[in-house]
Amino acid sequence: MTALRDQISAAMDLVDQPIARAFSLPAPFYTDPAIFELERKALFLSDWVLACRADQVAQPGDYHTLNTAGGPVIVIHGHDGTVRAFANVCRHRGSILLEGVGRCTRIVCPYHAWSYHTDGRLASAPDMESTLNFNADGNGLIPLGMETWAGFIFVTYNENPTPLRTHLGDFPDRMASHRLDDMRHVWSTHIPCACNWKLLLENAMETYHTGLVHRDTVGTQTSRDIETIGEWLCIQVMSGRSIATLPDAPPPFPIINGLDDEARKGTYFTIILPTCQLVMAQDCLWWLNVVPIAVDKSILEISGCFPEDTIKLPNFDALAAPYFERWEKVGHEDVGILERQQRGLGSVLHQPGRLSHRDEQVRALNLWVLKKLQGHTP
């Protein structure tokens, strides 16, 4: 632990500087399993992570499964009308219970047929009659903390978390005119990534790379840094039209009703720390949710939402197709360059590099991570 503390302190000296003097993080913060394990405890098991939209589990019995850094999770709408989150593991011998999304009347383990009510209570456990002191009440599904904001469901492993609304700070007020409550989920894809989780989020918070990595798709972009209060970061990519479609496919949908003047100037790229990026354009919302699996392995979930009135428009599916194409194509371009970066960070000769003024939010993300790690390192 002393060695980790020294590494964090040395990294802090490099990062906690004005941007004109700052450096990138040392390579071990992307390649060392010991640092990743500390991040898992200090960040992923302590803070809020995005699970899904409430409209994805709108009806009793609807469930949505997801991977997290703490393991597989079920979000399920109970037949009593309450939405809950549970570890997606059987209390018998740990089998995964549900896969994907769907609807059920009861959760049944595919291994030995233990079953659970949609409120998490054990319903049946075959052939357990002779097991001494077996208590059905003590063998229900294990719950996670859960809170909902603006239609987003967040979960946490922390038994005493900071309230989600406190964690979000001024995010809800700053994004109020996007009317996130009125959004409805319409599309998702998942991309496996052979890279550290931080690379995905760093990349998402700078436009320095877009003219090269995305030269044939979104092209060169400019952005401004937005000051925030709370556990979130923000840039605004400047454009008088939605950039949720490619430049050669003008967005067909109207702007969000009541959008304020600042929001009309461009698209907000945000990170709700530690791992969720919400992107608010003038006509829609999409997110990039990062699931850290290992120090050099992540999953990138990309999902999209539109206002309910937009979804009701004639030919919505056909009109929305260019959005889905843009989100997936650009996502694969990002993952390709980041996997290349991950391989480069494995060089024994790599040294931290100097940052550009366009890397300010990269520095902010790294500084937030280091401060959290310091708080969990004796």
C-alpha positions in Angstrom: 0.0 0.0 0.0 2.9 2.3 0.6 4.1 1.9 -3.0 0.6 2.7 -4.2 0.4 5.8 -2.0 3.8 7.0 -3.4 2.6 6.4 -7.0 -0.5 8.4 -6.4 1.4 11.2 -4.8 3.9 11.4 -7.6 1.0 11.4 -10.2 -0.7 14.2 -8.2 2.5 16.3 -8.6 2.2 16.0 -12.4 -1.5 16.5 -12.7 -2.4 19.0 -10.1 -0.9 21.9 -12.0 -2.4 24.7 -14.2 -3.0 23.2 -17.6 0.0 25.0 -19.1 2.2 23.0 -16.7 0.3 19.8 -16.3 1.2 16.3 -17.5 -0.8 13.2 -18.4 -1.1 10.3 -15.9 1.8 7.9 -15.7 1.2 4.6 -17.6 0.6 2.4 -14.5 -2.7 4.2 -14.0 -3.8 2.5 -17.2 -1.9 -0.8 -16.9 -1.3 -1.8 -13.3 -3.9 -4.2 -11.9 -3.2 -3.1 -8.3 -4.3 0.5 -9.2 -7.3 -0.8 -11.0 -8.3 -2.8 -7.9 -8.0 0.3 -5.8 -10.1 2.3 -8.3 -12.7 -0.5 -8.1 -13.0 0.0 -4.3 -12.6 3.8 -4.2 -14.8 4.6 -7.2 -16.9 1.9 -8.8 -18.1 0.3 -5.5 -18.5 3.7 -3.8 -20.2 6.0 -6.2 -23.3 6.0 -8.4 -23.3 4.2 -11.8 -25.9 4.4 -14.5 -28.1 1.3 -14.9 -30.8 2.2 -17.4 -33.8 4.4 -18.1 -36.9 4.0 -16.1 -38.9 3.6 -19.4 -36.8 0.5 -20.1 -38.5 -1.2 -17.1 -41.9 0.5 -17.4 -44.2 -2.4 -16.7 -44.5 -4.9 -13.8 -42.2 -7.8 -14.6 -39.9 -5.8 -16.9 -36.2 -6.4 -16.2 -32.9 -5.0 -17.5 -29.6 -6.7 -16.8 -26.2 -5.1 -16.9 -22.6 -5.6 -16.0 -20.9 -3.5 -13.4 -17.4 -3.4 -11.9 -19.0 -5.1 -8.9 -20.6 -7.9 -10.9 -23.9 -8.6 -12.8 -27.0 -6.6 -11.8 -30.8 -6.9 -12.4 -33.1 -3.9 -12.4 -36.6 -5.2 -12.2 -40.1 -3.6 -12.0 -41.8 -5.7 -9.3 -45.4 -6.8 -9.5 -46.0 -4.6 -6.4 -45.2 -1.6 -8.6 -41.7 -0.8 -7.2 -38.5 -0.9 -9.3 -35.5 -2.4 -7.5 -31.9 -3.4 -8.2 -30.4 -6.7 -7.2 -27.2 -8.7 -7.7 -27.9 -10.9 -10.7 -26.7 -14.1 -8.9 -28.5 -17.0 -7.4 -28.3 -17.4 -3.6 -27.7 -21.1 -4.0 -24.4 -21.4 -5.9 -24.1 -18.1 -7.7 -25.4 -18.7 -11.2 -26.4 -15.8 -13.4 -30.2 -15.6 -13.2 -31.3 -13.4 -16.1 -29.7 -12.3 -19.3 -30.5 -9.3 -21.5 -33.8 -7.6 -21.2 -37.4 -9.0 -21.0 -40.4 -9.6 -18.8 -41.1 -12.3 -16.3 -43.6 -13.3 -13.6 -40.9 -14.9 -11.5 -37.0 -15.1 -11.6 -36.0 -18.7 -12.0 -32.4 -19.9 -11.8 -31.5 -21.9 -14.9 -29.1 -24.1 -12.9 -31.1 -25.7 -10.0 -34.5 -23.9 -10.4 -34.4 -21.8 -7.2 -36.9 -19.0 -7.9 -37.5 -15.5 -6.7 -40.5 -13.1 -6.7 -40.0 -9.9 -8.6 -39.6 -8.1 -5.3 -36.5 -10.3 -4.5 -38.0 -12.7 -2.0 -37.1 -16.4 -2.4 -40.2 -18.2 -3.8 -38.9 -21.8 -3.9 -35.8 -23.8 -3.3 -36.2 -27.4 -4.4 -34.9 -30.2 -2.3 -33.8 -27.9 0.6 -36.1 -29.5 3.1 -33.4 -31.5 4.9 -30.9 -28.6 5.1 -30.5 -27.5 8.7 -31.5 -24.0 9.7 -32.4 -23.0 6.1 -34.3 -19.8 6.2 -36.1 -18.6 3.1 -36.4 -15.1 4.4 -32.6 -14.9 4.6 -32.0 -16.2 1.1 -33.7 -13.6 -1.1 -31.8 -11.6 -3.8 -29.2 -9.2 -2.5 -30.3 -5.6 -3.1 -28.2 -2.6 -4.3 -28.8 1.0 -3.5 -30.9 2.7 -6.2 -32.1 6.2 -7.0 -33.9 7.7 -10.0 -33.4 11.2 -11.4 -35.0 12.6 -14.6 -35.9 9.1 -15.8 -32.3 7.7 -15.2 -31.8 4.8 -12.8 -28.5 4.8 -10.9 -27.3 2.0 -8.6 -24.6 1.8 -6.0 -22.9 -0.8 -3.9 -22.3 1.7 -1.1 -24.5 1.2 1.9 -24.2 4.8 2.9 -23.8 6.7 -0.4 -23.9 10.4 -1.0 -27.5 11.1 -2.1 -27.7 11.1 -5.9 -29.1 14.6 -6.1 -26.1 15.9 -4.0 -23.7 13.9 -6.3 -25.2 15.6 -9.3 -24.7 19.1 -7.9 -25.9 21.7 -10.4 -26.3 19.3 -13.3 -30.1 19.1 -13.1 -30.5 22.9 -13.1 -28.0 23.4 -15.9 -29.6 20.8 -18.2 -33.2 21.5 -17.2 -34.3 22.9 -20.5 -33.4 19.6 -22.2 -36.4 18.2 -20.4 -34.7 14.9 -19.7 -37.8 13.5 -18.0 -39.6 13.6 -21.3 -36.9 11.5 -23.1 -37.6 7.9 -24.1 -35.0 5.2 -24.7 -35.0 3.9 -28.3 -31.6 2.3 -29.1 -28.5 0.7 -27.6 -25.3 -1.1 -28.6 -22.4 -2.5 -26.7 -18.8 -2.4 -27.8 -16.1 -4.5 -26.1 -12.9 -2.4 -25.6 -9.4 -3.6 -25.0 -8.4 -0.5 -23.1 -8.6 1.1 -19.6 -11.9 2.7 -18.6 -10.3 6.2 -18.2 -9.1 6.3 -21.8 -12.8 6.1 -23.0 -13.8 9.0 -20.7 -10.8 11.2 -21.4 -11.4 10.8 -25.1 -15.0 11.8 -24.7 -14.1 15.1 -23.0 -11.9 16.7 -25.6 -12.2 17.7 -29.3 -8.5 17.7 -29.9 -8.7 14.4 -31.7 -11.8 14.8 -33.8 -10.3 16.3 -36.9 -7.9 13.3 -37.3 -9.7 10.3 -35.7 -13.1 11.3 -37.0 -12.0 13.1 -40.2 -14.3 11.0 -42.4 -17.3 11.2 -39.9 -17.9 14.2 -37.6 -14.7 16.1 -38.6 -13.0 18.9 -36.8 -14.9 20.2 -33.7 -14.3 23.1 -31.3 -15.5 23.2 -27.7 -15.5 25.3 -24.6 -15.1 24.2 -21.0 -18.1 24.6 -18.7 -17.6 25.1 -14.9 -19.6 22.7 -12.8 -20.6 22.2 -9.2 -20.8 18.6 -8.0 -19.4 15.3 -9.2 -19.6 16.0 -12.9 -17.6 17.5 -15.8 -18.7 19.3 -18.9 -17.7 20.7 -22.3 -19.9 22.2 -25.0 -19.1 21.4 -28.6 -20.1 24.5 -30.5 -22.6 24.0 -33.4 -25.7 25.8 -34.5 -27.3 22.4 -35.4 -27.4 19.0 -33.6 -24.2 17.0 -34.1 -26.1 13.8 -33.3 -26.0 13.1 -37.1 -23.1 13.2 -39.5 -22.4 16.4 -41.4 -23.8 15.0 -44.6 -27.1 14.0 -42.9 -28.9 17.1 -41.6 -30.9 16.3 -38.4 -34.6 15.8 -39.4 -36.1 16.4 -36.0 -37.1 19.7 -34.3 -35.1 21.1 -31.4 -36.4 20.4 -28.0 -39.3 22.6 -27.0 -38.2 25.3 -24.6 -34.5 24.8 -25.0 -32.6 27.7 -23.5 -30.3 30.1 -25.5 -27.0 28.6 -24.2 -28.1 25.0 -25.1 -29.0 26.1 -28.6 -25.3 27.0 -29.2 -24.1 23.4 -29.1 -24.0 20.0 -27.6 -23.1 19.3 -24.0 -20.7 16.4 -23.4 -20.7 15.6 -19.7 -19.4 13.0 -17.4 -21.4 12.1 -14.3 -18.4 10.7 -12.4 -17.1 8.1 -12.3 -18.2 6.3 -15.5 -21.3 7.8 -17.2 -21.2 10.3 -20.1 -24.5 12.0 -21.0 -24.5 14.0 -24.2 -27.3 16.5 -24.7 -27.8 17.8 -28.2 -30.5 20.3 -29.4 -32.8 17.5 -30.5 -31.9 14.4 -28.5 -29.8 12.7 -25.8 -27.3 9.9 -26.1 -25.0 8.3 -23.5 -21.7 6.5 -23.4 -21.7 4.3 -20.2 -18.3 2.7 -19.5 -18.2 -0.6 -17.6 -14.6 -1.2 -16.2 -14.0 -5.0 -16.4 -10.2 -5.2 -15.9 -7.3 -2.7 -16.1 -7.1 -3.2 -19.9 -10.7 -4.3 -20.6 -13.9 -2.3 -20.7 -17.4 -2.4 -22.2 -18.8 0.7 -23.9 -22.6 1.0 -23.9 -24.0 3.6 -26.3 -27.7 4.4 -26.0 -30.0 7.0 -27.4 -33.1 8.8 -26.3 -35.5 11.2 -28.0 -38.4 13.4 -26.7 -41.6 11.4 -26.6 -43.2 13.8 -29.1 -40.4 13.2 -31.5 -40.8 9.4 -31.3 -44.5 9.8 -32.2 -43.7 11.5 -35.5 -44.5 9.6 -38.7 -41.6 7.5 -40.0 -39.6 8.0 -36.8 -37.6 4.8 -37.2 -36.4 5.7 -40.7 -35.7 9.3 -39.7 -33.8 8.2 -36.6 -31.5 5.8 -38.5 -28.8 8.4 -39.2 -28.5 9.1 -35.5 -27.9 5.4 -34.7 -25.4 5.1 -37.6 -23.4 8.1 -36.3 -23.4 7.0 -32.7 -22.1 3.5 -33.5 -19.7 4.5 -36.2 -18.0 7.2 -34.1 -17.9 4.8 -31.1 -16.0 2.2 -33.1 -13.6 4.9 -34.4 -12.9 6.0 -30.8 -12.4 2.4 -29.5 -10.0 1.7 -32.3 -7.7 4.6 -31.5 -7.9 3.9 -27.7 -7.0 0.3 -28.1 -4.0 1.5 -30.0 -3.2 4.0 -27.2 -3.5 1.2 -24.6 -0.9 -0.8 -26.4 1.4 2.2 -26.4 1.0 2.7 -22.7 2.4 -0.7 -22.2 5.8 0.4 -23.4 8.5 0.4 -20.7 9.8 3.6 -22.2 6.6 5.6 -22.0 6.7 8.8 -19.9 3.9 11.2 -19.0 3.3 13.7 -21.7 2.5 17.4 -21.6 -1.1 18.5 -22.0 -2.6 21.0 -24.4 -5.1 23.7 -23.3 -7.7 21.4 -25.1 -7.0 18.7 -22.5 -8.4 20.7 -19.6 -11.2 18.2 -18.8 -8.8 15.3 -19.2 -6.7 16.9 -16.4 -9.9 17.5 -14.4 -11.0 13.8 -14.7 -7.5 12.6 -13.7 -7.4 14.9 -10.8 -10.8 13.7 -9.5 -9.6 10.1 -9.7 -6.4 10.8 -7.9 -8.1 12.6 -5.1 -10.6 9.7 -4.7 -7.7 7.2 -4.6 -5.9 9.3 -2.0 -9.0 9.2 0.2 -8.9 5.4 0.1 -5.2 4.9 0.6 -4.0 4.8 4.3 
